Amino acid sequence: MSRTLEAWLSPDYERAAPDSPTRLRQIADDRAVDVALAACLIALAPVAVLAGAVWGLMAGTALPFALLTVSGIALGGIGILCLRRARRRLPRERSRIVRGTGSAREGVIVFLVLFGASLIPLVLGGEALVERVPGGLLSLIGLGTVYALLLAAVFIVPGAVLARARDSFRTAAEKNPQYRALLEQDRLTWHPRHGDMMYGPL
């Protein structure tokens, strides 16, 4: 069945076949995986800088801060490049394995479980644990903040991106002329490799 891209992007067609695998849904899901990875890298950049600051204060030297700041800048730079690529090009037809959370809600649940588990030693150790850590309570607060932000960057941020895969893809197709042109070209030249997969709906 040959339809225009505008028709395939319509929510009406999506409701007519909500579970059928299509080329547009494959592109949307693959694009979301690429964007989620980029968003994760960008979110990890300030976490690395903060981790370096906490580590440096605990160790009494600026070296950890310098090293992790450079690492954070590198992570952020790579993330920005990956994000620009994902927004300007169609994803390659290759399998992408997602082992993380698929929504912000799942990410929050994982966050709460892991962060809650990390509090158990603090509760059990109490004042003795605080005294053994260089910097005492202030260092523990810093480490806890870094760990919380790390969990959020790894689980919540990608999950939120993946949950909006089709909505963000539809927005890009409707408002980005360059991306829409790529989709129009793909619609005219794409042929299913296996079976009778249709191009749409989204």
KOLFI-325672 format. One line per field, with one value per atom (N, C-alpha, C, O): residue in three letters; atom name; x, y, z. Coordinates in pm, whole numbers, padded with zeros to 5 digits. Layout:
nupa c(ala_...)
lumba c(CA_...)
east c(X_...)
north c(Y_...)
up c(Z_...)
This chain:
nupa c(met_met_met_met_ser_ser_ser_ser_arg_arg_arg_arg_thr_thr_thr_thr_leu_leu_leu_leu_glu_glu_glu_glu_ala_ala_ala_ala_trp_trp_trp_trp_leu_leu_leu_leu_ser_ser_ser_ser_pro_pro_pro_pro_asp_asp_asp_asp_tyr_tyr_tyr_tyr_glu_glu_glu_glu_arg_arg_arg_arg_ala_ala_ala_ala_ala_ala_ala_ala_pro_pro_pro_pro_asp_asp_asp_asp_ser_ser_ser_ser_pro_pro_pro_pro_thr_thr_thr_thr_arg_arg_arg_arg_leu_leu_leu_leu_arg_arg_arg_arg_gln_gln_gln_gln_ile_ile_ile_ile_ala_ala_ala_ala_asp_asp_asp_asp_asp_asp_asp_asp_arg_arg_arg_arg_ala_ala_ala_ala_val_val_val_val_asp_asp_asp_asp_val_val_val_val_ala_ala_ala_ala_leu_leu_leu_leu_ala_ala_ala_ala_ala_ala_ala_ala_cys_cys_cys_cys_leu_leu_leu_leu_ile_ile_ile_ile_ala_ala_ala_ala_leu_leu_leu_leu_ala_ala_ala_ala_pro_pro_pro_pro_val_val_val_val_ala_ala_ala_ala_val_val_val_val_leu_leu_leu_leu_ala_ala_ala_ala_gly_gly_gly_gly_ala_ala_ala_ala_val_val_val_val_trp_trp_trp_trp_gly_gly_gly_gly_leu_leu_leu_leu_met_met_met_met_ala_ala_ala_ala_gly_gly_gly_gly_thr_thr_thr_thr_ala_ala_ala_ala_leu_leu_leu_leu_pro_pro_pro_pro_phe_phe_phe_phe_ala_ala_ala_ala_leu_leu_leu_leu_leu_leu_leu_leu_thr_thr_thr_thr_val_val_val_val_ser_ser_ser_ser_gly_gly_gly_gly_ile_ile_ile_ile_ala_ala_ala_ala_leu_leu_leu_leu_gly_gly_gly_gly_gly_gly_gly_gly_ile_ile_ile_ile_gly_gly_gly_gly_ile_ile_ile_ile_leu_leu_leu_leu_cys_cys_cys_cys_leu_leu_leu_leu_arg_arg_arg_arg_arg_arg_arg_arg_ala_ala_ala_ala_arg_arg_arg_arg_arg_arg_arg_arg_arg_arg_arg_arg_leu_leu_leu_leu_pro_pro_pro_pro_arg_arg_arg_arg_glu_glu_glu_glu_arg_arg_arg_arg_ser_ser_ser_ser_arg_arg_arg_arg_ile_ile_ile_ile_val_val_val_val_arg_arg_arg_arg_gly_gly_gly_gly_thr_thr_thr_thr_gly_gly_gly_gly_ser_ser_ser_ser_ala_ala_ala_ala_arg_arg_arg_arg_glu_glu_glu_glu_gly_gly_gly_gly_val_val_val_val_ile_ile_ile_ile_val_val_val_val_phe_phe_phe_phe_leu_leu_leu_leu_val_val_val_val_leu_leu_leu_leu_phe_phe_phe_phe_gly_gly_gly_gly_ala_ala_ala_ala_ser_ser_ser_ser_leu_leu_leu_leu_ile_ile_ile_ile_pro_pro_pro_pro_leu_leu_leu_leu_val_val_val_val_leu_leu_leu_leu_gly_gly_gly_gly_gly_gly_gly_gly_glu_glu_glu_glu_ala_ala_ala_ala_leu_leu_leu_leu_val_val_val_val_glu_glu_glu_glu_arg_arg_arg_arg_val_val_val_val_pro_pro_pro_pro_gly_gly_gly_gly_gly_gly_gly_gly_leu_leu_leu_leu_leu_leu_leu_leu_ser_ser_ser_ser_leu_leu_leu_leu_ile_ile_ile_ile_gly_gly_gly_gly_leu_leu_leu_leu_gly_gly_gly_gly_thr_thr_thr_thr_val_val_val_val_tyr_tyr_tyr_tyr_ala_ala_ala_ala_leu_leu_leu_leu_leu_leu_leu_leu_leu_leu_leu_leu_ala_ala_ala_ala_ala_ala_ala_ala_val_val_val_val_phe_phe_phe_phe_ile_ile_ile_ile_val_val_val_val_pro_pro_pro_pro_gly_gly_gly_gly_ala_ala_ala_ala_val_val_val_val_leu_leu_leu_leu_ala_ala_ala_ala_arg_arg_arg_arg_ala_ala_ala_ala_arg_arg_arg_arg_asp_asp_asp_asp_ser_ser_ser_ser_phe_phe_phe_phe_arg_arg_arg_arg_thr_thr_thr_thr_ala_ala_ala_ala_ala_ala_ala_ala_glu_glu_glu_glu_lys_lys_lys_lys_asn_asn_asn_asn_pro_pro_pro_pro_gln_gln_gln_gln_tyr_tyr_tyr_tyr_arg_arg_arg_arg_ala_ala_ala_ala_leu_leu_leu_leu_leu_leu_leu_leu_glu_glu_glu_glu_gln_gln_gln_gln_asp_asp_asp_asp_arg_arg_arg_arg_leu_leu_leu_leu_thr_thr_thr_thr_trp_trp_trp_trp_his_his_his_his_pro_pro_pro_pro_arg_arg_arg_arg_his_his_his_his_gly_gly_gly_gly_asp_asp_asp_asp_met_met_met_met_met_met_met_met_tyr_tyr_tyr_tyr_gly_gly_gly_gly_pro_pro_pro_pro_leu_leu_leu_leu)
lumba c(N_CA_C_O_N_CA_C_O_N_CA_C_O_N_CA_C_O_N_CA_C_O_N_CA_C_O_N_CA_C_O_N_CA_C_O_N_CA_C_O_N_CA_C_O_N_CA_C_O_N_CA_C_O_N_CA_C_O_N_CA_C_O_N_CA_C_O_N_CA_C_O_N_CA_C_O_N_CA_C_O_N_CA_C_O_N_CA_C_O_N_CA_C_O_N_CA_C_O_N_CA_C_O_N_CA_C_O_N_CA_C_O_N_CA_C_O_N_CA_C_O_N_CA_C_O_N_CA_C_O_N_CA_C_O_N_CA_C_O_N_CA_C_O_N_CA_C_O_N_CA_C_O_N_CA_C_O_N_CA_C_O_N_CA_C_O_N_CA_C_O_N_CA_C_O_N_CA_C_O_N_CA_C_O_N_CA_C_O_N_CA_C_O_N_CA_C_O_N_CA_C_O_N_CA_C_O_N_CA_C_O_N_CA_C_O_N_CA_C_O_N_CA_C_O_N_CA_C_O_N_CA_C_O_N_CA_C_O_N_CA_C_O_N_CA_C_O_N_CA_C_O_N_CA_C_O_N_CA_C_O_N_CA_C_O_N_CA_C_O_N_CA_C_O_N_CA_C_O_N_CA_C_O_N_CA_C_O_N_CA_C_O_N_CA_C_O_N_CA_C_O_N_CA_C_O_N_CA_C_O_N_CA_C_O_N_CA_C_O_N_CA_C_O_N_CA_C_O_N_CA_C_O_N_CA_C_O_N_CA_C_O_N_CA_C_O_N_CA_C_O_N_CA_C_O_N_CA_C_O_N_CA_C_O_N_CA_C_O_N_CA_C_O_N_CA_C_O_N_CA_C_O_N_CA_C_O_N_CA_C_O_N_CA_C_O_N_CA_C_O_N_CA_C_O_N_CA_C_O_N_CA_C_O_N_CA_C_O_N_CA_C_O_N_CA_C_O_N_CA_C_O_N_CA_C_O_N_CA_C_O_N_CA_C_O_N_CA_C_O_N_CA_C_O_N_CA_C_O_N_CA_C_O_N_CA_C_O_N_CA_C_O_N_CA_C_O_N_CA_C_O_N_CA_C_O_N_CA_C_O_N_CA_C_O_N_CA_C_O_N_CA_C_O_N_CA_C_O_N_CA_C_O_N_CA_C_O_N_CA_C_O_N_CA_C_O_N_CA_C_O_N_CA_C_O_N_CA_C_O_N_CA_C_O_N_CA_C_O_N_CA_C_O_N_CA_C_O_N_CA_C_O_N_CA_C_O_N_CA_C_O_N_CA_C_O_N_CA_C_O_N_CA_C_O_N_CA_C_O_N_CA_C_O_N_CA_C_O_N_CA_C_O_N_CA_C_O_N_CA_C_O_N_CA_C_O_N_CA_C_O_N_CA_C_O_N_CA_C_O_N_CA_C_O_N_CA_C_O_N_CA_C_O_N_CA_C_O_N_CA_C_O_N_CA_C_O_N_CA_C_O_N_CA_C_O_N_CA_C_O_N_CA_C_O_N_CA_C_O_N_CA_C_O_N_CA_C_O_N_CA_C_O_N_CA_C_O_N_CA_C_O_N_CA_C_O_N_CA_C_O_N_CA_C_O_N_CA_C_O_N_CA_C_O_N_CA_C_O_N_CA_C_O_N_CA_C_O_N_CA_C_O_N_CA_C_O_N_CA_C_O_N_CA_C_O_N_CA_C_O_N_CA_C_O_N_CA_C_O_N_CA_C_O_N_CA_C_O_N_CA_C_O_N_CA_C_O_N_CA_C_O_N_CA_C_O_N_CA_C_O_N_CA_C_O_N_CA_C_O_N_CA_C_O_N_CA_C_O_N_CA_C_O_N_CA_C_O_N_CA_C_O_N_CA_C_O_N_CA_C_O_N_CA_C_O_N_CA_C_O_N_CA_C_O_N_CA_C_O_N_CA_C_O_N_CA_C_O_N_CA_C_O_N_CA_C_O_N_CA_C_O_N_CA_C_O_N_CA_C_O_N_CA_C_O_N_CA_C_O_N_CA_C_O_N_CA_C_O)
east c(00085_00000_00089_00176_00067_00150_00072_-00033_00123_00060_00166_00286_00120_00212_00272_00217_00384_00447_00355_00348_00284_00190_00085_00050_00036_-00065_-00006_-00069_00115_00177_00207_00208_00232_00263_00138_00148_00023_-00102_-00131_-00118_-00169_-00205_-00323_-00338_-00409_-00524_-00479_-00535_-00379_-00327_-00255_-00258_-00192_-00123_-00223_-00195_-00337_-00439_-00500_-00548_-00498_-00556_-00470_-00524_-00339_-00249_-00142_-00027_-00177_-00084_00035_00138_00025_00132_00207_00300_00168_00232_00372_00388_00473_00607_00610_00566_00662_00672_00809_00881_00842_00969_00978_01081_00871_00873_00893_00965_00829_00844_00986_01041_01043_01181_01275_01365_01254_01337_01320_01418_01195_01168_01234_01295_01224_01283_01436_01500_01494_01640_01692_01796_01620_01660_01656_01744_01554_01542_01657_01706_01700_01814_01940_02015_01961_02079_02072_02172_01953_01936_01951_02008_01899_01909_02055_02095_02135_02278_02345_02424_02313_02371_02331_02414_02203_02155_02222_02252_02245_02313_02456_02500_02527_02664_02669_02755_02575_02570_02539_02597_02447_02412_02526_02539_02609_02722_02835_02917_02839_02948_02957_03063_02850_02861_02878_02935_02827_02846_02994_03043_03064_03208_03283_03373_03246_03311_03286_03378_03161_03128_03199_03246_03207_03278_03425_03483_03484_03623_03642_03742_03545_03555_03546_03622_03451_03436_03558_03610_03605_03723_03844_03922_03860_03973_03970_04074_03851_03839_03872_03935_03829_03857_04005_04061_04068_04209_04304_04423_04252_04337_04427_04534_04386_04465_04371_04258_04420_04338_04343_04270_04429_04446_04317_04283_04242_04118_04020_03952_04012_03921_03963_03879_04093_04143_04115_04068_04145_04127_03980_03946_03893_03752_03683_03582_03736_03682_03710_03623_03832_03865_03778_03728_03759_03673_03529_03463_03481_03345_03328_03227_03426_03421_03419_03347_03500_03503_03368_03318_03310_03180_03073_02995_03072_02975_02993_02895_03118_03146_03101_03039_03132_03089_02936_02877_02874_02728_02664_02566_02718_02665_02680_02589_02795_02817_02718_02662_02699_02605_02462_02385_02427_02293_02270_02164_02368_02355_02344_02267_02419_02413_02275_02218_02223_02093_01982_01884_01994_01890_01899_01803_02015_02035_02035_02024_02047_02054_01957_01920_01916_01836_01927_02040_01881_01965_01990_01905_02106_02137_02053_02015_02024_01944_02033_02088_02044_02118_02048_01980_02066_01997_02057_02179_01971_02012_01954_01833_02039_01996_01984_02082_01866_01842_01832_01739_01929_01931_01890_01884_01863_01826_01676_01600_01635_01494_01427_01491_01299_01226_01135_01066_01134_01052_01109_01188_01067_01113_01064_01134_00944_00890_00976_01009_01014_01103_01236_01293_01286_01412_01405_01499_01294_01277_01272_01328_01205_01197_01337_01373_01414_01551_01634_01712_01618_01690_01661_01753_01534_01496_01548_01592_01543_01591_01741_01787_01818_01964_02010_02100_01949_01990_01949_02022_01832_01789_01881_01912_01927_02018_02151_02214_02193_02321_02313_02416_02192_02177_02186_02204_02172_02174_02304_02299_02423_02548_02557_02611_02505_02510_02423_02460_02305_02215_02273_02268_02330_02386_02516_02542_02598_02728_02718_02793_02625_02603_02725_02797_02748_02855_02992_03085_03007_03137_03179_03296_03082_03112_03150_03243_03080_03110_03251_03321_03295_03428_03538_03649_03508_03611_03632_03737_03534_03543_03617_03582_03720_03790_03693_03623_03691_03598_03467_03387_03445_03327_03195_03180_03099_02962_02953_02875_03033_03031_03070_03011_03172_03215_03107_03084_03042_02935_02818_02759_02787_02682_02722_02641_02848_02897_02893_02850_02939_02937_02794_02766_02703_02564_02503_02424_02539_02488_02540_02465_02669_02728_02660_02628_02639_02577_02434_02391_02360_02222_02218_02136_02305_02309_02354_02306_02447_02492_02377_02358_02302_02187_02084_02027_02060_01963_02009_01928_02138_02191_02186_02163_02206_02214_02077_02056_01984_01855_01736_01653_01727_01609_01613_01515_01726_01737_01713_01629_01784_01756_01613_01551_01561_01424_01323_01229_01343_01252_01259_01156_01377_01393_01326_01254_01350_01293_01141_01075_01085_00940_00872_00756_00944_00887_00937_00938_00978_01039_00953_01001_00829_00743_00699_00690_00671_00628_00739_00714_00861_00972_01007_01047_00991_01017_00914_00949_00787_00682_00707_00688_00750_00780_00894_00888_00998_01112_01069_01112_00985_00940_00851_00851_00776_00683_00749_00708_00851_00905_01046_01096_01113_01249_01248_01241_01255_01248_01357_01332_01478_01588_01560_01582_01511_01482_01363_01361_01265_01149_01191_01139_01284_01332_01401_01387_01477_01541_01436_01453_01329_01222_01149_01115_01126_01060_01144_01091_01274_01363_01363_01362_01366_01365_01234_01235_01123_00993_00989_00929_01053_01049_01146_01126_01250_01354_01358_01424_01289_01298_01220_01110_01278_01211_01237_01349_01135_01154_01253_01249_01343_01441_01381_01418_01287_01226_01075_01029_00999_00855_00788_00838_00676_00596_00574_00465_00677_00667_00627_00680_00534_00491_00576_00643_00573_00652_00592_00665_00462_00394_00277_00252_00206_00209_00313_00380_00324_00409_00332_00386)
north c(-00119_00000_00124_00139_00215_00334_00454_00488_00518_00637_00746_00719_00867_00977_00968_00902_01035_01038_01104_01062_01207_01276_01179_01185_01091_00994_00893_00860_00845_00745_00803_00730_00934_00997_01030_01066_01019_01055_00962_00840_01018_00935_00843_00739_00879_00795_00659_00556_00656_00530_00451_00328_00523_00456_00379_00266_00438_00370_00252_00158_00255_00145_00019_-00091_00034_-00082_-00054_-00030_-00058_-00015_-00106_-00061_-00233_-00329_-00382_-00461_-00340_-00393_-00333_-00211_-00415_-00361_-00290_-00344_-00169_-00092_-00025_-00017_00021_00088_00216_00244_00295_00419_00393_00467_00290_00257_00209_00235_00137_00092_00213_00218_00309_00429_00507_00552_00522_00597_00533_00601_00401_00331_00337_00361_00315_00320_00461_00478_00559_00699_00730_00798_00680_00706_00642_00701_00523_00459_00544_00563_00595_00679_00809_00853_00871_00995_00968_01050_00854_00819_00802_00846_00738_00723_00860_00886_00947_01081_01159_01225_01150_01221_01169_01247_01039_00979_01033_01068_01039_01089_01235_01275_01315_01456_01472_01557_01391_01398_01353_01399_01261_01212_01314_01305_01411_01509_01587_01588_01653_01725_01631_01670_01509_01412_01381_01371_01366_01338_01453_01432_01576_01693_01698_01723_01675_01677_01565_01584_01447_01335_01369_01336_01437_01478_01577_01572_01668_01766_01699_01731_01606_01535_01450_01451_01378_01293_01378_01343_01491_01579_01634_01643_01672_01722_01614_01642_01491_01382_01346_01313_01352_01314_01429_01408_01551_01666_01703_01760_01672_01705_01741_01694_01824_01869_01774_01793_01672_01582_01511_01510_01450_01383_01479_01442_01602_01700_01731_01740_01747_01778_01663_01685_01540_01424_01403_01380_01409_01382_01499_01480_01619_01732_01714_01737_01672_01643_01530_01537_01427_01315_01361_01319_01448_01500_01582_01569_01664_01744_01652_01677_01545_01450_01380_01365_01336_01270_01364_01325_01488_01584_01613_01623_01626_01652_01538_01560_01415_01299_01290_01260_01318_01315_01416_01384_01537_01640_01599_01619_01543_01497_01386_01386_01292_01182_01234_01186_01333_01391_01463_01449_01538_01608_01509_01531_01402_01300_01233_01212_01200_01132_01221_01172_01351_01443_01480_01531_01456_01498_01383_01406_01260_01145_01037_01028_00955_00839_00732_00716_00661_00555_00443_00411_00383_00269_00149_00132_00066_-00054_-00160_-00246_-00154_-00254_-00273_-00184_-00390_-00420_-00340_-00325_-00290_-00217_-00286_-00307_-00323_-00394_-00295_-00230_-00285_-00194_-00277_-00355_-00260_-00335_-00249_-00297_-00124_-00034_-00021_-00109_00091_00116_00169_00235_00139_00181_00300_00343_00353_00470_00540_00483_00665_00740_00675_00676_00618_00552_00433_00416_00351_00238_00288_00230_00397_00454_00501_00481_00563_00610_00492_00499_00384_00265_00207_00177_00191_00139_00234_00190_00364_00464_00448_00444_00437_00427_00299_00300_00188_00061_00066_00031_00110_00112_00216_00191_00334_00438_00399_00424_00338_00292_00186_00185_00094_-00011_00048_-00004_00158_00220_00286_00312_00315_00378_00278_00317_00149_00048_00049_00050_00049_00053_00178_00173_00291_00415_00403_00448_00343_00327_00230_00254_00119_00018_00065_00040_00135_00179_00299_00310_00388_00504_00593_00620_00637_00732_00673_00745_00541_00478_00489_00513_00472_00483_00626_00648_00722_00862_00897_00971_00844_00874_00810_00862_00698_00630_00693_00676_00766_00826_00960_01044_00980_01109_01224_01220_01322_01433_01417_01511_01300_01277_01289_01245_01348_01357_01435_01400_01540_01622_01539_01552_01454_01368_01266_01240_01211_01115_01180_01120_01303_01375_01399_01383_01436_01455_01328_01328_01217_01088_01045_00992_01068_01033_01113_01061_01241_01326_01279_01272_01247_01196_01066_01048_00977_00847_00866_00799_00958_00984_01040_00997_01135_01193_01091_01091_01003_00898_00804_00771_00762_00674_00743_00680_00871_00945_00954_00938_00979_00991_00859_00857_00749_00618_00554_00482_00579_00510_00600_00564_00716_00800_00874_00875_00936_01015_00930_00967_00817_00735_00682_00677_00642_00591_00694_00662_00820_00927_00949_00975_00939_00957_00842_00865_00719_00603_00602_00557_00650_00649_00743_00722_00844_00941_00919_01012_00797_00768_00814_00887_00772_00803_00948_01010_01004_01144_01237_01329_01215_01302_01282_01376_01158_01132_01204_01264_01198_01267_01418_01484_01472_01616_01652_01753_01569_01594_01587_01669_01490_01474_01590_01627_01647_01755_01892_01979_01913_02048_02066_02179_01957_01967_01935_01817_02035_02011_01916_01834_01929_01843_01697_01608_01673_01535_01480_01362_01564_01520_01481_01384_01557_01525_01389_01312_01359_01228_01117_01012_01141_01040_01023_00911_01132_01122_01039_00955_01062_00984_00838_00748_00814_00677_00607_00489_00678_00619_00573_00470_00648_00616_00505_00437_00485_00388_00264_00166_00265_00153_00032_00045_-00085_-00212_-00305_-00310_-00379_-00468_-00579_-00639_-00604_-00712_-00848_-00947_-00853_-00981_-00962_-00861_-01057_-01055_-00944_-00900_-00898_-00796_-00674_-00617_-00633_-00515_-00393_-00371_-00315_-00193_-00076_-00083_00034_00150_00221_00270_00226_00289_00204_00098_00247_00380_00392_00295_00514_00536_00497_00508)
up c(00000_00000_00000_00086_-00098_-00110_-00058_-00111_00043_00099_00114_00109_00133_00153_00293_00382_00311_00443_00545_00660_00501_00589_00643_00761_00557_00600_00697_00798_00668_00757_00894_00994_00901_01029_01111_01228_01050_01118_01236_01223_01351_01466_01439_01504_01342_01309_01257_01296_01172_01121_01230_01232_01322_01433_01518_01560_01544_01624_01551_01614_01418_01340_01347_01338_01362_01368_01473_01437_01602_01707_01728_01779_01691_01724_01602_01616_01483_01363_01344_01357_01315_01288_01153_01053_01151_01028_01020_01120_00902_00882_00965_01027_00968_01045_01194_01261_01245_01387_01417_01523_01321_01338_01343_01427_01253_01253_01383_01443_01428_01550_01671_01754_01681_01796_01791_01894_01672_01660_01686_01750_01636_01660_01809_01861_01878_02022_02099_02196_02057_02123_02107_02202_01986_01962_02042_02099_02047_02124_02273_02346_02319_02462_02503_02611_02417_02446_02454_02545_02359_02358_02483_02545_02520_02639_02765_02856_02770_02885_02897_03006_02786_02787_02831_02909_02780_02817_02966_03033_03016_03158_03248_03361_03198_03277_03289_03379_03198_03198_03329_03391_03375_03503_03622_03724_03610_03719_03737_03849_03625_03632_03697_03779_03663_03722_03873_03951_03913_04055_04129_04241_04067_04129_04150_04253_04052_04067_04180_04252_04196_04304_04441_04532_04455_04583_04612_04724_04512_04530_04566_04655_04497_04525_04666_04732_04714_04851_04953_05055_04925_05017_05018_05123_04899_04889_04920_04945_04920_04948_04833_04854_04710_04592_04477_04472_04385_04273_04154_04057_04160_04045_04005_03887_04099_04058_03990_03894_04041_03981_03838_03749_03816_03682_03586_03474_03630_03542_03507_03391_03607_03581_03511_03444_03526_03450_03302_03218_03269_03129_03076_02963_03158_03117_03095_03000_03184_03170_03044_02975_03013_02890_02768_02672_02773_02662_02646_02534_02757_02752_02695_02609_02743_02693_02545_02471_02502_02361_02272_02168_02314_02236_02233_02129_02347_02352_02258_02191_02254_02165_02019_01939_01984_01847_01810_01701_01902_01877_01863_01781_01944_01938_01805_01744_01762_01634_01519_01425_01527_01422_01419_01313_01537_01544_01493_01437_01510_01467_01321_01263_01259_01121_01021_00901_01070_00979_01023_01140_00927_00961_01020_00974_01121_01180_01082_00999_01091_01005_01045_01160_00946_00972_01036_00968_01166_01242_01376_01426_01432_01558_01672_01682_01757_01876_01998_02007_02091_02211_02326_02363_02383_02495_02622_02639_02711_02836_02956_03069_02932_03041_03056_03017_03113_03137_03010_02928_02995_02877_02899_02807_03020_03051_03173_03247_03192_03308_03437_03538_03433_03553_03593_03711_03495_03525_03579_03671_03520_03566_03710_03787_03747_03885_03981_04091_03940_04027_04051_04164_03942_03956_04042_04126_04020_04099_04247_04329_04282_04423_04486_04601_04411_04465_04490_04599_04391_04404_04506_04585_04502_04597_04739_04835_04751_04883_04938_05058_04850_04895_04941_05033_04878_04917_05054_05116_05101_05232_05347_05463_05316_05421_05501_05624_05435_05514_05602_05712_05552_05630_05755_05863_05737_05852_05954_06074_05902_05992_06056_06174_05978_06029_06121_06219_06090_06175_06191_06095_06311_06341_06316_06278_06335_06313_06167_06137_06074_05932_05896_05818_05952_05924_05967_05898_06080_06131_06047_06041_05981_05901_05764_05703_05715_05582_05590_05673_05506_05506_05475_05374_05560_05540_05613_05620_05669_05751_05678_05564_05745_05695_05565_05476_05552_05430_05308_05201_05325_05215_05179_05061_05279_05253_05178_05090_05215_05144_04998_04907_04978_04842_04761_04646_04821_04752_04720_04612_04815_04792_04678_04599_04671_04563_04428_04330_04422_04297_04255_04137_04350_04319_04270_04176_04333_04291_04150_04069_04120_03986_03883_03769_03921_03831_03795_03678_03895_03870_03781_03692_03806_03725_03579_03488_03558_03423_03348_03227_03418_03353_03334_03237_03425_03420_03386_03303_03449_03429_03296_03222_03264_03142_03016_02934_02998_02879_02875_02769_02991_02995_02948_02876_02990_02948_02798_02734_02740_02595_02520_02423_02564_02495_02503_02409_02613_02628_02528_02494_02482_02388_02246_02166_02215_02085_01968_01881_01964_01848_01847_01741_01964_01969_01922_01844_01970_01931_01784_01716_01734_01593_01506_01404_01546_01470_01468_01366_01581_01588_01494_01424_01492_01403_01257_01176_01224_01085_01041_00924_01134_01100_01099_01022_01183_01201_01148_01142_01111_01060_00911_00874_00823_00679_00628_00540_00684_00640_00674_00592_00795_00836_00758_00723_00730_00654_00511_00455_00454_00319_00317_00222_00423_00433_00439_00378_00512_00523_00390_00353_00320_00189_00093_00019_00094_00008_00050_-00034_00181_00231_00194_00160_00200_00167_00022_-00009_-00065_-00207_-00245_-00346_-00167_-00205_-00117_-00153_-00004_00090_00042_-00011_00062_00035_00154_00204_00199_00315_00283_00176_00377_00359_00383_00319_00477_00512_00525_00579_00476_00494_00416_00312_00466_00397_00486_00488_00558_00644_00561_00452_00614_00547_00594_00697_00518_00555_00676_00762_00684_00796_00840_00782_00941_01004_01115_01151_01168_01284_01410_01520)
